[in-house]
Amino acid sequence: MIVSRNRENLEVIFTTHAEDKFIILQQHGFVVTRQQVIDTVLKPDGVFPTAKERLIAQKGISTHHVLRVVYREEENKLFVITFYPGRRRDYEGSV
C-alpha cells in the first residue's frame, strides 16, 4: 500500500508485516501511528546501516522512547519492513 509521497517524490510503502505491526503493538498497549513511522523514515534523528542493504531510521517519540524503523530504499521508494519502539536509554548513544 502506498501511504505517502514525500521528500523528493519518494513513495513510502508498508509491507504486510509492517501493517500487522500496528495491531501487534496496540495489543501490547503501545500505539504507533502511520504518520509517526513516515516521519521517522523521512525526517529521522539518525540512520544506521544494517545487513542486507537495509537501514534503521530512529526518531524520538517521547521522553522515554524512540521509534526505530527498518526499511530499504529502492529507486524512488522506501519499503517499511518493520518498526519497533525502544527505550531511549538503550538507543540514545546510537544517535
Rosetta blueprint (number, residue, H / E / L):
1 M L
2 I E
3 V E
4 S E
5 R E
6 N E
7 R L
8 E L
9 N L
10 L E
11 E E
12 V E
13 I E
14 F E
15 T L
16 T H
17 H H
18 A H
19 E H
20 D H
21 K H
22 F H
23 I H
24 I H
25 L H
26 Q H
27 Q H
28 H L
29 G L
30 F L
31 V L
32 V L
33 T L
34 R H
35 Q H
36 Q H
37 V H
38 I H
39 D H
40 T H
41 V H
42 L H
43 K L
44 P L
45 D L
46 G E
47 V E
48 F E
49 P E
50 T L
51 A H
52 K H
53 E H
54 R L
55 L E
56 I E
57 A E
58 Q E
59 K E
60 G E
61 I L
62 S L
63 T L
64 H L
65 H E
66 V E
67 L E
68 R E
69 V E
70 V E
71 Y E
72 R E
73 E E
74 E E
75 E L
76 N L
77 K E
78 L E
79 F E
80 V E
81 I E
82 T E
83 F E
84 Y E
85 P E
86 G E
87 R E
88 R H
89 R H
90 D H
91 Y H
92 E H
93 G H
94 S H
95 V L
